[in-house]
Amino acid sequence: MKPAGGSVDSIRLDTRRVRRIRLVIIVAMLAASGLAYLLSPAFRTGIESVIRILARGDVSGLRDYILSFGAWAPVVSTLLMVLQAIVAPLPAFLITFANGLAFGAFWGGLLSVFGASAAAVVSFWISRTLGRGPVEALVGNTSLESADHWFARYGAYAVLVGRLVPVLSFDVISFAAGLTRMRFPGFLIATVIGASPATFVYAYLGGHAPQYVEILFLAFGVIIAVALVTVFLRRRREKSRSRVK
């Protein structure tokens, strides 16, 4: 019989090996994307054009862009979900609207749930592999601190509740979850269950009433502005309290 200590050491080695493999994969993906952006004019033009489409809330243009890839359209849609997660705060609901407009409420909603889950998984493992420092540089310290308070308040249910509340950033919650001790299966289940209701609603609106995207886009801008003002006022109060002390 092998000593217990030996088995523990082997588990630790396996854990370290898995972490190294994850780190290599993530770094390789980021490096490959960066090189493709720098060296391929077509890739760079495609990325810049889709970012412009997302930034101006052009659902019809985004639908046309996705469908232009033919049979690869679902793959492109999923990659766009992952892109918006890393290049936050681009609104993910625009892609969901476009999916509903392109594929219908059911299939567009199903594709959007898959894409949102894939984006959440990428965000989760980037955090778990790289740690807090790089994640803060990616999403911002203020956003991450807000997510920390959210997890402190709701604990194990933070991901599920965060997915059910449309005003919260799915991506920041996913990044923050990767910095906790939450297990990946529970995170994935909470993500799929929590994201499905709003995602199918957005896909339905995209297929039947795409004009509502302008209202949601305006609401998204207002939410961002209110969040920034709230953070500014909170920090101002904290500074004034520290001066009084």
Secondary structure, DSSP 8 states (H G I E B T S, - for coil): ---HHHHHHHHHHHHHHHHHHHHHHHHHHHHHHHHHHHH-HHHHHHHHHHHHHHHTT-HHHHHHHHHTTGGGHHHHHHHHHHHHHHTTTS-THHHHHHHHHHH-HHHHHHHHHHHHHHHHHHHHHHHHHH-HHHHHHHH-HHHHHHHHHHHHHHGGGHHHHHHH-TTS-HHHHHHHHHTSS--HHHHHHHHHHHHHHHHHHHHHHHHH-GGGHHHHHHHHHHHHHHHHHHHHHHHHHHHHHHHH-
